[in-house]
Amino acid sequence: MKKTMRQHSVTSRLKSLALAFGITLAFASCANEEIAQNPNGKDYDASLTTFSTGDPTTRTSMESNGTFYWESGDKIWVKDDNGAWQQSSNAPTEKTASFEFKVPGKFTKSSTYKVYYPGQNGNKDQVSIAANQSQVEPNTTAHFGASGDCGMADAAWSNTKNGFAFALDHKAAYLLFLPRTSNTILQGCYLTKVEVNSDNDITSTYTLNPTTGELTGAGTGKQIIVSTGGSGAYANGFPLTNNATSAATNGAYVVIKPGTHILKIRYWVKDVATGVEGTITKILSSAIYDQNKYYNITANLDIKNYDGDKYYMWDAQQNYWAGHEWDKANPWQPVLNGNSNSNYARNNTDPRYYNESFTNGADNKATHTSCKDLPNVNEMTWYAAKGEPRWDGDELWTTMGHLYKGGIWFKKKANISGYNSNTAYDGIDWRTNSGGNSWSVYHILPSAADANNYFYLPCLSCYNSGRLVSVGYGAGYWSSTAYPMGRGSAYSLSFTSSDIYVFNNSRYIGFRADALFE
């Protein structure tokens, strides 16, 4: 997966696209000493001072041929000569490159005033960066004003404008998500939302601080979700038909608080035909997201595919359906839950049959390629008991040509305190002693700060007497250790959405023998 992050200054450009935006950079004009004394004959309200935008040549420009716009509902705030907050009494009713904001209060020609744009849901110098943002079509920022876009500017008298001129300096940071996929299954799906999780606050109410020139204040909101889609062609969300980056196809924008953040991004994808909706998770390293800049974040949504040839009876020489896997010319392997085939191994004359070796009370370790390098039973107990297993019912994956979701995040062994291959979590060596236990599964996902300390195991289930059972609902993974107190069974790690088990199971079952543990 190639992931790029590109930053751009909003004062020079907010986006590298020719489209209409919900961000405004403006100039203003006012009267002489007070607007009530203005004799210039223009259509002014005598109780209001007019702040108007400047010419296109003097506005802050975007990259390429894009232009900044004020959006419907935008208003500005200014403190007048009495120190009283004054809000513009009017607002644009449609997208516009220039606008005359009319502000009540007393303003003096020789003074300089701080102009505040707190966004459409802000008030005075208070900015609310929304935890729930909404974009109705790709490649538009019309939602920025409602999402928390904000800025400040110094307004000084301009004779050419016969008023106060200002150029807005934006104080939020902006993310542009650009997903793509070459996966033919996903190319029939839609992006329904983008979930942004941070190790620190990115959404809350903040203050436009004229002293620091920044947003100040500590919030508690660490998650922002932008919903993607509206009506017509985008009623189901944004399409994922592109195998190359295309903002016009599915570009999605998010307003966040500037700062240094570790971000965990969950792209929510839906197959409209089947109704299956789930996530594809990407972790971004710690990075600085500056105010007045936007960042391109690209992601290849080629979700993880798990082979169908990793099902084995315990320590067998060949996989459960060797030579007749689901994608071979003469397939025996069932690919849907509940389906079965009778051509599975029945005795030790078949190399697909389990390893029958056994010595009572000894470490009966696997000897064949299928299982010999898997974690032993002691290690399995550390993952289950101390690996903080966390259920994820939304992460998407594929196997044998079908889309599924459901699995568990486990801590990597390097992050499990006390991890020891020679003894189980309880201090006993289960390789030579009988053991077995179960534990509850957490239903809280790893945080953005902690996400890289985990790995994922999907619910790939198993084959039992030739029947495929519970893919997407449960899982069974062989260890390299046979049960020391009874012939015909071996230790495995298995789980559902509620519990995780390390027990001995019949060597006859076709669990996964997979090098997925980290």
VENVEN-V638999 format. One record per residue. RES is the residue in one letter. PSI is psi in whole degrees, 0 to 359 (999 if undefined). NEAR is the number of other C-alpha atoms within 12 Angstrom. Layout:
RES;PSI;NEAR  RES;PSI;NEAR
This chain:
M;122;19  K;128;19  K;124;22  T;151;22  M;118;25  R;134;24  Q;147;26  H;144;25  S;128;27  V;334;39  T;339;29  S;331;28  R;141;32  L;331;48  K;152;41  S;51;33  L;146;24  A;90;21  L;175;25  A;138;29  F;161;36  G;25;40  I;143;52  T;139;52  L;126;49  A;161;46  F;163;41  A;161;43  S;149;39  C;183;49  A;193;43  N;246;28  E;312;22  E;148;31  I;334;33  A;340;25  Q;6;21  N;121;23  P;15;16  N;358;16  G;358;12  K;166;14  D;73;16  Y;147;25  D;126;25  A;343;24  S;3;21  L;145;31  T;136;41  T;124;43  F;119;44  S;155;41  T;163;37  G;184;32  D;155;22  P;326;21  T;341;14  T;353;20  R;154;29  T;132;32  S;163;32  M;169;31  E;151;21  S;226;15  N;23;16  G;165;25  T;147;35  F;148;42  Y;149;35  W;149;41  E;162;32  S;130;27  G;352;29  D;137;44  K;159;39  I;161;50  W;143;42  V;140;41  K;128;28  D;188;27  D;339;21  N;5;14  G;12;14  A;139;16  W;133;24  Q;128;32  Q;142;32  S;139;33  S;351;24  N;170;25  A;155;26  P;149;26  T;355;13  E;171;18  K;133;26  T;146;28  A;340;32  S;154;32  F;145;33  E;104;35  F;130;38  K;124;35  V;128;38  P;167;33  G;172;31  K;130;30  F;138;39  T;136;26  K;325;28  S;356;19  S;161;23  T;138;24  Y;145;34  K;124;36  V;135;42  Y;131;45  Y;100;48  P;11;44  G;170;44  Q;339;37  N;9;29  G;178;32  N;121;27  K;247;31  D;12;36  Q;125;31  V;133;41  S;106;39  I;118;44  A;140;37  A;336;32  N;112;30  Q;160;35  S;131;33  Q;120;38  V;342;31  E;159;33  P;153;41  N;41;32  T;148;37  T;25;43  A;340;38  H;358;39  F;318;46  G;321;41  A;344;34  S;342;40  G;8;49  D;143;56  C;167;56  G;170;48  M;162;41  A;154;34  D;127;27  A;122;39  A;160;30  W;137;30  S;118;25  N;325;16  T;333;17  K;353;25  N;44;29  G;192;39  F;131;44  A;141;38  F;154;38  A;118;38  L;133;38  D;112;40  H;143;46  K;358;44  A;172;47  A;156;41  Y;134;43  L;134;44  L;110;41  F;130;45  L;80;40  P;154;48  R;164;39  T;145;33  S;1;22  N;118;25  T;331;21  I;315;32  L;336;41  Q;352;27  G;6;26  C;176;36  Y;148;40  L;115;48  T;335;38  K;161;41  V;124;44  E;121;37  V;117;43  N;137;36  S;158;38  D;350;29  N;184;28  D;137;32  I;354;42  T;132;38  S;196;32  T;127;31  Y;169;37  T;131;34  L;106;38  N;112;25  P;339;21  T;311;11  T;340;12  G;24;24  E;169;30  L;130;41  T;161;27  G;149;23  A;120;18  G;182;23  T;353;19  G;119;25  K;8;31  Q;134;35  I;134;36  I;125;34  V;119;42  S;136;35  T;119;40  G;157;30  G;268;19  S;178;14  G;233;11  A;342;17  Y;21;23  A;329;20  N;356;29  G;194;37  F;137;46  P;154;38  L;43;41  T;353;25  N;135;30  N;5;23  A;155;23  T;131;28  S;101;28  A;326;31  A;334;27  T;314;30  N;24;42  G;125;42  A;132;48  Y;143;47  V;137;50  V;129;52  I;165;54  K;135;50  P;157;38  G;184;30  T;118;22  H;146;29  I;124;29  L;134;37  K;117;34  I;129;40  R;111;37  Y;120;45  W;123;37  V;139;44  K;132;34  D;104;29  V;327;22  A;320;14  T;344;13  G;0;15  V;126;28  E;134;30  G;192;34  T;155;37  I;119;39  T;134;38  K;138;35  I;127;34  L;138;31  S;163;23  S;133;20  A;158;20  I;129;23  Y;101;33  D;154;28  Q;153;35  N;22;39  K;155;35  Y;157;39  Y;125;37  N;125;30  I;107;35  T;152;32  A;130;36  N;114;29  L;36;42  D;90;29  I;160;32  K;131;29  N;133;22  Y;126;28  D;152;25  G;0;39  D;20;35  K;12;38  Y;128;44  Y;147;43  M;156;52  W;124;53  D;32;48  A;159;40  Q;333;30  Q;158;31  N;166;37  Y;327;47  W;31;40  A;130;29  G;346;21  H;37;22  E;166;26  W;332;24  D;13;20  K;171;15  A;325;10  N;76;14  P;137;20  W;339;26  Q;119;37  P;143;35  V;355;33  L;144;27  N;134;24  G;342;19  N;152;20  S;165;22  N;138;24  S;358;18  N;50;26  Y;166;36  A;138;30  R;340;18  N;177;17  N;3;18  T;349;13  D;123;20  P;352;26  R;356;35  Y;155;34  Y;161;41  N;122;37  E;358;31  S;140;28  F;133;25  T;123;18  N;129;19  G;5;19  A;167;21  D;97;28  N;83;35  K;145;34  A;147;35  T;347;24  H;162;27  T;327;22  S;319;36  C;347;40  K;334;26  D;9;22  L;161;34  P;143;37  N;176;38  V;323;49  N;315;43  E;321;41  M;322;50  T;327;45  W;319;42  Y;316;48  A;317;41  A;326;34  K;1;31  G;10;36  E;57;33  P;129;42  R;117;39  W;136;34  D;103;35  G;7;32  D;341;32  E;126;37  L;149;39  W;169;39  T;153;30  T;138;29  M;42;28  G;11;21  H;151;29  L;132;39  Y;172;41  K;160;37  G;127;36  G;185;41  I;139;46  W;128;41  F;148;40  K;141;32  K;150;29  K;331;27  A;342;21  N;8;21  I;113;25  S;128;16  G;0;22  Y;130;27  N;124;26  S;346;26  N;341;23  T;151;23  A;178;32  Y;336;29  D;8;22  G;358;19  I;142;21  D;103;28  W;349;42  R;330;39  T;1;29  N;146;27  S;145;28  G;167;33  G;142;31  N;168;28  S;156;25  W;155;27  S;154;22  V;136;29  Y;150;26  H;34;20  I;126;17  L;155;30  P;141;30  S;166;25  A;322;31  A;332;24  D;354;26  A;323;31  N;354;26  N;2;23  Y;158;31  F;166;31  Y;135;35  L;122;42  P;163;45  C;77;40  L;353;47  S;218;41  C;174;45  Y;134;45  N;113;32  S;41;28  G;358;31  R;134;28  L;128;35  V;134;27  S;31;28  V;130;37  G;351;35  Y;335;29  G;174;35  A;153;36  G;127;46  Y;124;49  W;147;53  S;179;49  S;8;42  T;126;49  A;154;49  Y;130;43  P;354;29  M;13;24  G;130;25  R;143;24  G;6;28  S;161;32  A;161;48  Y;144;51  S;162;49  L;125;47  S;160;41  F;161;41  T;192;34  S;345;31  S;330;23  D;158;27  I;142;39  Y;142;34  V;106;38  F;171;35  N;137;38  N;160;31  S;131;29  R;347;45  Y;337;34  I;145;40  G;73;45  F;173;48  R;134;44  A;88;45  D;136;36  A;59;24  L;347;25  F;138;32  E;999;24
